[in-house]
Structure formats: structure tokens, C-alpha cells
Amino acid sequence: MNDGDPSVPEAGTYAVDYRDGSVGQVMGCEGGLVQLRPLGGGREWDCPPEKVGEAPPGEVLRERVRELNRQGQARPR
């Protein structure tokens, strides 16, 4: 879903938003912007294509662990 632009990651892959280092799953492109969703789900955000790039596997893993930790802390005891 990168409309032939090799600089835009494919839908379903993981990407990093260079503006703040956030990692998300690429949901698609709309209005010239890349739409990313947090790995644990939630609200999508838009990122200019020049500010997004493929997320290294280590960053994806770190973000998944952070999300699991957040979920574990949210459970009532």
C-alpha cells in the first residue's frame, strides 16, 4: 500500500516515527501521510513519509515488551 513509493513502508510492516521515536504498525497511506497504529492497538496517528522508516526488529521487540508490561500493570490485584 505504498503506492509505488519505495520510501513508504508497506502496510502491515512496522515503522518508526523519527519525530519522536514512536514505533507503530503501518496501516496505510491517506492524504499523502503514513498512518501508524501503536503495537498494542489504539488510535492511529499520521506521519509525513519523509519522517517514517522501517523499524529495526529490536525496536519492535522493545515496544512489544513495553506494551505487555503496561497491560500487566493495569490488571487489578
C-alpha positions in Angstrom: 0.0 0.0 0.0 2.9 2.3 -0.6 1.6 3.5 -3.9 4.8 2.6 -5.6 6.9 4.9 -3.4 9.8 2.9 -2.1 10.4 5.3 0.8 7.0 4.5 2.3 6.9 1.2 4.3 4.3 -1.4 3.2 1.1 -1.8 5.1 1.4 -4.4 7.9 5.1 -3.7 8.5 6.4 -1.9 11.5 7.9 1.6 11.2 9.4 4.2 13.4 8.2 7.8 13.5 11.5 9.8 13.5 9.9 12.8 15.1 9.6 11.2 18.5 10.9 7.6 18.1 7.4 6.0 18.3 7.1 2.6 16.8 3.8 1.6 15.1 2.3 -0.7 12.5 1.8 0.8 9.1 -1.9 0.8 8.4 -1.7 2.6 5.0 -1.4 6.0 3.4 -4.1 8.6 3.3 -3.8 12.2 2.0 -0.1 11.8 1.5 0.6 10.8 5.1 1.5 7.4 6.5 -0.9 6.1 9.1 0.6 4.3 12.0 -1.1 2.4 14.9 0.6 1.6 18.3 1.7 -2.0 18.6 -0.8 -2.6 21.5 -3.6 -1.1 19.5 -5.2 2.3 19.9 -5.6 5.4 18.0 -3.7 5.8 14.7 -1.5 8.8 14.0 -0.3 10.4 10.8 3.3 10.9 9.9 4.8 12.6 6.9 6.5 9.9 4.7 9.9 11.6 5.0 9.7 11.2 8.8 9.0 7.5 8.8 11.2 4.5 8.3 11.4 0.8 8.8 11.6 -0.2 12.4 14.6 -2.4 13.4 13.4 -5.7 14.8 15.0 -4.8 18.2 12.8 -1.7 18.4 9.7 -3.7 17.6 10.5 -6.2 20.3 11.2 -3.5 22.9 7.9 -1.8 22.1 6.0 -5.1 22.4 7.6 -5.8 25.8 6.7 -2.3 27.0 3.1 -2.9 25.9 3.0 -6.3 27.8 4.3 -4.6 30.9 1.7 -1.8 30.6 -1.1 -4.4 30.3 0.3 -6.4 33.3 0.4 -3.2 35.5 -3.2 -2.4 34.5 -4.6 -5.6 35.9 -6.3 -5.4 39.3 -4.7 -7.4 42.0 
